[in-house]
Amino acid sequence: MKRLQAITLIWAALWLGLGAQTEDTPDVLPAAQPIKNLDVPDDGVRVSVLGYHDFSETERETAMRIRTSKFRKQMEVIRQLGLSVIPMSDFIAWKNGEKSIPAKSVVITLDDGWKSVYTEAYPVLKEFGYPFTIYLYKNYVDGGGKALTTAMIKEMMANGANIGSHSTTHPFPQTVKNNRKRGAESYDKFLDVEMGESRRFLEEKFGVKVTTFAYPGGYFTEEMLSKAEQVGYTQLFTVQPGKVKRSLPNNILPRYIILGNYDKIFEFATSFRDSQSALPEGSIAGMIKELEYPVEPQPGAIINSRLPEIKVDFSKAENIDMATLRMQVAGFGEVPANYASEGKIFSWQVNRRLRQPVCNVLVSWKDLSGKETETPLRWSFQIDRGAAYLPDE
């Protein structure tokens, strides 16, 4: 958990780097006591709230931008893991003790209102039938360029999307601090604009009740907690990673911000360690990894054979000394894989039944100058548990 919290601090630093330099390092989660704790007993259910931002298949991946194909693979992994993606309305009803939900549930949120939410993420979410929540800040709606338009937002709302508030101007933490220093009265007016005006704008424009809020950058102060209750928010999300349980305060709810350039966050978010079905550490990252060369079984695939053929297609490879190819398979170590010059296929037929739920594979090599590759192929695939007990084909 300490490592995950450290990653959150790194994420905040990256986010801050997008704006003006600050004189001091802002706290990601300032010391603040929740104004109200729910008297609702823990039912054992855990919810992982995922936070995304921008999407692109062609632009460089960053903390804030994830490759569209990787996002799709992550949605597929959620399906493969048997996790239930629930709408925000079900989350709220469960949180208030009014409804039961699956023991391992996921809520998908998308911050800011980038146009790529509509062009890239929305088709994927619609394909999987996953509900989602878009956190909009007022000044970016119909902002032109890379911003979502009203028409786009309304179309998504008609097909599984819910909207929440992400403030009016999306102020950086230093801006919040500066306004706070001007005194209580001035700061209260500032918060009413950022938190109150945003909610009023969204409700009037889209004709829905807006009751959830995502703190920009995850930064909040004690005054924000009381202002949230005053203007009508019932659930507010931070960037503090962790699973939500029913008894947590509604105004400082944890959320995993999924980074485009660090897959481990997604693995933490989708691993429910208290479950016997949790996958070994590293397996989920292996499922979603983009590979340089085609492989079989494909990353994240669920196969029904305990004796698969594992192979890599090097037909488009250059500058590889094929005689140095090596394959390692979890549970077997280095295996006697064969290279077929015709077709340039490097393969190994598994000769002992795979019984673990996940199989990890590593393929490495040297280039023509004798240098070891810095980017070996690493991936994972899953074994259908039922097939593990069927007779051999």
DOLUMKOL-255194 format. One record per residue (C-alpha): y, z, x; residue in three letters. Coordinates in steps of 0.02 Angstrom, whole numbers, plus 32768, in hexadecimal, padded with zeros to 4 digits. Each point is the difference from the previous one (the first is absolute). Layout:
# DOLUMKOL-255194
   north     up   east   type
       Y      Z      X    ALA
...
# end
This chain:
# DOLUMKOL-255194
   north     up   east   type
    8000   8000   8000    MET
    8077   8026   8090    LYS
    7FE3   7F51   8043    ARG
    8026   7FB4   7F56    LEU
    80A0   8066   7FF1    GLN
    8033   7FC2   80AB    ALA
    7FE4   7F4E   7FC5    ILE
    8071   8023   7F6C    THR
    8089   8036   8077    LEU
    7FE8   7F5E   8061    ILE
    800D   7F9F   7F5D    TRP
    80A3   8058   7FD7    ALA
    8044   7FD8   80AC    ALA
    7FD5   7F49   7FE8    LEU
    8053   8001   7F56    TRP
    809D   804F   8046    LEU
    8004   7F7C   8087    GLY
    8029   7F80   7F7A    LEU
    80AA   804F   7FE4    GLY
    808D   804B   8063    ALA
    7FDC   8075   8090    GLN
    800F   80B7   7FD4    THR
    8043   808E   8068    GLU
    7F6E   8071   7FD8    ASP
    7F4E   7FE3   7FCC    THR
    7FF2   801B   7F44    PRO
    7F73   8069   7FBC    ASP
    7F80   7F9B   7FA0    VAL
    7FDF   8092   7F8D    LEU
    808C   8082   8008    PRO
    7FD5   80B4   7FDC    ALA
    800E   800D   7F44    ALA
    7FA6   8067   7F7F    GLN
    7FC2   7FA8   7F63    PRO
    8061   8035   7F67    ILE
    7F65   8009   7F94    LYS
    7F45   8008   801C    ASN
    7F89   7FC8   7F79    LEU
    7F8C   8081   7FB7    ASP
    7F73   7F81   7FF1    VAL
    7F55   802A   804B    PRO
    7FB7   7F90   8086    ASP
    7F79   7F91   7FB4    ASP
    7FBD   7FBF   80A6    GLY
    804E   7F54   7FE8    VAL
    805F   7FB4   8093    ARG
    807A   7F6F   7FF4    VAL
    803A   7F95   8090    SER
    80AC   7FB3   7FE2    VAL
    801C   7F66   806D    LEU
    80AE   7FC2   802D    GLY
    8022   7F4B   8035    TYR
    80A0   7FA2   8026    HIS
    800A   7F49   8036    ASP
    7F79   7F79   800A    PHE
    7FEC   7F5D   805F    SER
    7F73   7F93   8042    GLU
    806D   7FA9   8081    THR
    8083   807D   803C    GLU
    7FDA   8080   8086    ARG
    7FAB   80A0   7FC5    GLU
    806B   809C   800F    THR
    7FF7   80B1   7FBF    ALA
    8059   7FC4   7F62    MET
    7FAC   7F55   7FF0    ARG
    7F46   7FE2   7FE8    ILE
    7FA3   7F5B   8008    ARG
    7FD2   7FC3   7F52    THR
    7F4C   7FDD   8030    SER
    7FEE   80B0   8046    LYS
    8049   8048   7F60    PHE
    7F7F   7F9E   7F9C    ARG
    7F74   8043   806E    LYS
    8040   80B0   7FE6    GLN
    7FF9   7FE6   7F44    MET
    7F4E   7FBF   8014    GLU
    7FD1   8099   8068    VAL
    8040   8070   7F74    ILE
    7F8C   7FA5   7F89    ARG
    7F6D   800A   8078    GLN
    8018   80BA   8017    LEU
    7FF7   801A   7F45    GLY
    80AD   804E   7FF5    LEU
    805A   7FF7   7F59    SER
    80B0   7FB7   8000    VAL
    805E   8054   7F72    ILE
    80AB   7FDE   7FB3    PRO
    808F   8079   801B    MET
    7FF7   8033   7F49    SER
    7F4D   8040   8018    ASP
    8034   8059   80A0    PHE
    808E   8059   7FA5    ILE
    7F91   8030   7F6C    ALA
    7F7B   8044   8077    TRP
    8081   805C   8067    LYS
    8041   8055   7F64    ASN
    7F51   8034   7FCB    GLY
    7FFB   7F86   7F6D    GLU
    7F7C   7F85   803B    LYS
    7F66   7FF3   806F    SER
    7FF4   7F7A   8087    ILE
    7F77   7FCD   807D    PRO
    7FE3   807D   808D    ALA
    8039   7F84   8085    LYS
    8096   7F9E   7FC2    SER
    8087   7F93   804C    VAL
    80B2   7FDB   7FC9    VAL
    8055   7F67   804C    ILE
    80BD   8003   801A    THR
    8074   7F7C   804C    LEU
    80AD   8033   803D    ASP
    80AC   7FAD   8004    ASP
    7FE7   7F63   7F97    GLY
    7FDB   7F79   8080    TRP
    7FE4   7F54   7FB6    LYS
    7F5B   7FFA   805D    SER
    7FBF   8083   7F87    VAL
    8005   7F76   7F7E    TYR
    7FCE   7F6B   806C    THR
    7F7C   8053   806E    GLU
    7FC3   80A9   7FBF    ALA
    8007   7FE2   7F44    TYR
    7F81   7F70   7FFE    PRO
    7F86   806D   8062    VAL
    8018   8097   7F8F    LEU
    7FED   7F92   7F67    LYS
    7F60   7FB6   8048    GLU
    7FB3   80AD   8013    PHE
    8049   8040   7F5C    GLY
    8056   8092   8058    TYR
    8095   8055   7FAD    PRO
    8093   8027   8072    PHE
    80AD   804E   8005    THR
    809A   7FAE   804C    ILE
    8085   8077   8042    TYR
    80A7   7FA6   7FEC    LEU
    80AC   802E   803E    TYR
    808D   7FC4   7F92    LYS
    8067   7FA0   807F    ASN
    7F6D   7F92   8034    TYR
    7FCC   7FC5   7F53    VAL
    803B   7F4A   7FF2    ASP
    8046   8014   80B0    GLY
    7FDA   7F4D   8030    GLY
    7FA3   7FC6   809B    GLY
    7F63   8069   8013    LYS
    8020   806F   7F67    ALA
    7F9F   8002   7F5E    LEU
    8054   7FB5   7F68    THR
    8003   804C   7F52    THR
    7F8E   7F75   7FC0    ALA
    7F7F   8023   8087    MET
    8002   80BA   7FDC    ILE
    7FED   7FE5   7F45    LYS
    7F6E   7F89   801A    GLU
    7FA6   8080   806C    MET
    8024   808A   7F82    MET
    7FAA   7F95   7F7C    ALA
    7F66   7FF7   8071    ASN
    7FD9   80AE   803F    GLY
    809D   8039   8059    ALA
    8063   809F   7FE3    ASN
    80AC   8020   804C    ILE
    804A   809B   804F    GLY
    80A4   802D   8054    SER
    801F   7FF3   80BB    HIS
    80B9   8032   7FF5    SER
    809C   7F96   7FE8    THR
    802C   7FCB   80B2    THR
    7F65   8038   8062    HIS
    8066   8073   8072    PRO
    7FC3   8027   80AE    PHE
    7FE2   80B9   8025    PRO
    809D   8009   806B    GLN
    8067   7FC0   7F6C    THR
    7FB5   8089   7F95    VAL
    8029   8082   8085    LYS
    80B3   7FC4   8012    ASN
    801D   800C   7F44    ASN
    7FB4   80AD   7FFC    ARG
    807B   803B   8085    LYS
    8092   7FD2   7F8F    ARG
    7FDC   8092   7F8D    GLY
    7F9B   802C   7F67    ALA
    806C   7FA7   7F7F    GLU
    800A   7F5E   8062    SER
    7F47   8005   8027    TYR
    7FD3   801C   7F49    ASP
    8062   7F65   7FCF    LYS
    7FA9   7F9E   808A    PHE
    7F55   8036   7FC0    LEU
    802E   7FD7   7F4D    ASP
    8026   7F4E   8037    VAL
    7F65   7FEE   806B    GLU
    7F85   8054   7F8B    MET
    8051   7FFF   7F55    GLY
    8055   7F57   7FFC    GLU
    7F65   7FAB   8042    SER
    7F96   8045   7F73    ARG
    8082   7FD4   7F7C    ARG
    800E   7F4E   8044    PHE
    7F45   7FE0   8003    LEU
    7FE3   8046   7F51    GLU
    808C   7F99   7FB5    GLU
    7FD3   7F5F   805A    LYS
    7F44   8005   7FE5    PHE
    7FF3   8063   7F5F    GLY
    7F83   8081   803F    VAL
    8004   80B9   8027    LYS
    800B   8021   80BB    VAL
    7FBF   80AC   8033    THR
    7FC3   7FE9   80B3    THR
    8064   7FF7   80A2    PHE
    7FD4   7FD5   80B5    ALA
    8072   8054   807F    TYR
    8049   7F78   8074    PRO
    7FB0   801C   80A9    GLY
    7FAB   8099   7FB8    GLY
    809C   8068   8023    TYR
    8035   8084   7F82    PHE
    806A   809D   7FF6    THR
    7FF9   8099   7F91    GLU
    808D   7FBA   7F96    GLU
    7F9B   7F64   7FDC    MET
    7F75   8069   7FB4    LEU
    8073   804D   7F7F    SER
    805D   7F5C   7FE2    LYS
    7F59   7FAA   7FDE    ALA
    7FD9   807A   7F75    GLU
    80B0   7FF3   7FBC    GLN
    8000   7F41   7FF0    VAL
    7F4F   7FF7   7FBB    GLY
    7F82   7FD8   8089    TYR
    7F57   8052   7FED    THR
    7FA1   7FBE   8099    GLN
    804F   7FE1   80AB    LEU
    7FA9   7FBB   809B    PHE
    8019   8023   80B8    THR
    7FB5   7FA9   8098    VAL
    7F9C   8099   8030    GLN
    7F4B   7FC2   800B    PRO
    7F78   8056   7F9E    GLY
    7F9B   7FFA   7F60    LYS
    8050   803D   7F5F    VAL
    7FA9   808C   7FA4    LYS
    802F   803B   7F54    ARG
    8052   80A3   8035    SER
    807D   7FB3   807B    LEU
    80BA   8009   7FD2    PRO
    8038   7F63   7FA5    ASN
    80A1   7FEB   8063    ASN
    7FB6   7FF3   80B1    ILE
    7F63   7F9A   7FE6    LEU
    7FAA   7FB8   809B    PRO
    7FEE   7F46   801B    ARG
    7FB2   7F94   8089    TYR
    8077   7F7B   8040    ILE
    7F8E   7F70   8033    ILE
    803C   7FB2   80A3    LEU
    7FEA   7F48   8024    GLY
    7FE2   801D   80B8    ASN
    7F8E   8099   7FFB    TYR
    7F62   7FF6   7F96    ASP
    7FCF   80B5   8019    LYS
    8078   803C   7F77    ILE
    7FA0   7F9B   7F7F    PHE
    7F5E   804B   803E    GLU
    8044   80B1   7FEE    PHE
    8040   7FD7   7F52    ALA
    7F5C   7FBA   7FC0    THR
    7F8C   8080   8052    SER
    7FD4   8090   7F8E    PHE
    7FB2   8074   8081    ARG
    7FBC   807B   7F82    ASP
    7F93   7F77   7FB6    SER
    7F50   7FDC   803D    GLN
    8026   7F47   7FED    SER
    808F   8004   807E    ALA
    7FE7   7F7B   8085    LEU
    7FFB   8027   80BA    PRO
    80A7   8005   805A    GLU
    8035   7F54   8039    GLY
    7F9A   7F9F   7F82    SER
    808C   7FD5   7F87    ILE
    8073   7FC4   8089    ALA
    7F70   7F90   8036    GLY
    7FF0   7FBA   7F51    MET
    80B3   7FC4   7FF7    ILE
    8018   7FC7   80B4    LYS
    8039   7F4C   8018    GLU
    7F87   7FA9   8076    LEU
    8025   7F72   8078    GLU
    7F58   7FA9   7FE0    TYR
    7F95   7FF3   7F62    PRO
    7F72   807E   7FF4    VAL
    7F6D   8026   7F8F    GLU
    7FEA   8071   7FA5    PRO
    80BA   7FFA   7FDF    GLN
    806D   809A   801D    PRO
    7FEE   8075   7F6C    GLY
    7F73   7F9C   7FB0    ALA
    7F79   805B   7F9E    ILE
    7F56   7FB4   8026    ILE
    7F58   801E   7FAE    ASN
    7F93   7FE6   8099    SER
    7FD2   8085   807F    ARG
    7FD3   7F78   807D    LEU
    8098   7F8C   8006    PRO
    802A   7F80   8084    GLU
    80A3   802F   8057    ILE
    805D   7F6C   8049    LYS
    80A6   7FC2   8042    VAL
    8041   7F4E   7FF7    ASP
    8054   7FD3   80A6    PHE
    8013   7F47   7FD8    SER
    80BD   800A   8010    LYS
    8001   8075   8095    ALA
    8054   7FD1   80A4    GLU
    7FFD   8051   80AC    ASN
    7F62   8067   7FDF    ILE
    7F6F   800D   8079    ASP
    7F74   7FF7   7F80    MET
    7F83   8046   807D    ALA
    805D   80A6   7FFB    THR
    7FF7   801A   7F44    LEU
    7FBF   80AD   7FD0    ARG
    7FDA   804A   7F55    MET
    7FF2   80B9   7FD8    GLN
    7FC5   803F   7F57    VAL
    800E   80B5   7FC7    ALA
    7F57   8057   800C    GLY
    7FBB   7F79   8075    PHE
    8079   7FFB   8092    GLY
    800B   7F59   805A    GLU
    7F8B   7F84   7FAC    VAL
    7FAD   7F5F   8043    PRO
    806F   7F86   7FA1    ALA
    7FEB   7F45   8020    ASN
    8084   7F7A   801C    TYR
    7FDD   7F52   7FBB    ALA
    806B   7F7E   805A    SER
    7FE9   7F8A   7F6D    GLU
    8078   8047   7F81    GLY
    8038   8089   8079    LYS
    7FB0   808B   7F99    ILE
    7FDF   80AA   804D    PHE
    7F82   805E   7F95    SER
    7F7F   808A   7FF3    TRP
    7F7C   801E   7F7C    GLN
    7FF6   80B9   7FD7    VAL
    7F4D   8036   8026    ASN
    8001   80B1   7FBB    ARG
    8037   8030   7F51    ARG
    80B5   8034   7FED    LEU
    8007   80A3   7F9E    ARG
    80B3   803D   801D    GLN
    807F   7FCE   7F7A    PRO
    8070   7FAC   8081    VAL
    7FD2   7F95   8096    CYS
    8080   7FEE   808D    ASN
    7FFA   7F6B   8077    VAL
    8059   7FDE   80A6    LEU
    7FFE   7F57   8058    VAL
    8054   7FEF   80AA    SER
    800C   7F7E   808C    TRP
    8059   7FC8   809E    LYS
    8073   7F6C   8013    ASP
    7FE0   7F70   8078    LEU
    805B   805C   808A    SER
    7F8B   8096   7FEF    GLY
    807C   8073   7FA8    LYS
    7FBD   8070   7F74    GLU
    804C   7FD9   7F57    THR
    8083   807A   7FC1    GLU
    7FDC   7FD3   7F4A    THR
    7F45   800C   7FDE    PRO
    7FC1   7FE5   7F4F    LEU
    7FE4   80A2   7FA0    ARG
    7FCE   8003   7F4A    TRP
    7F97   805B   7F7F    SER
    7F99   7FD0   7F6A    PHE
    7FA6   8068   7F7E    GLN
    7F4B   800D   7FCA    ILE
    7FD8   800B   7F48    ASP
    7FB4   80AE   7FF3    ARG
    7F85   7FC7   7F7B    GLY
    7FC1   7F72   806D    ALA
    7FD8   807D   808B    ALA
    7F6B   803B   7F9B    TYR
    7FBE   7F57   7FC5    LEU
    7F69   7FAF   8053    PRO
    8023   7F81   8088    ASP
    801E   7F50   7FC5    GLU
# end
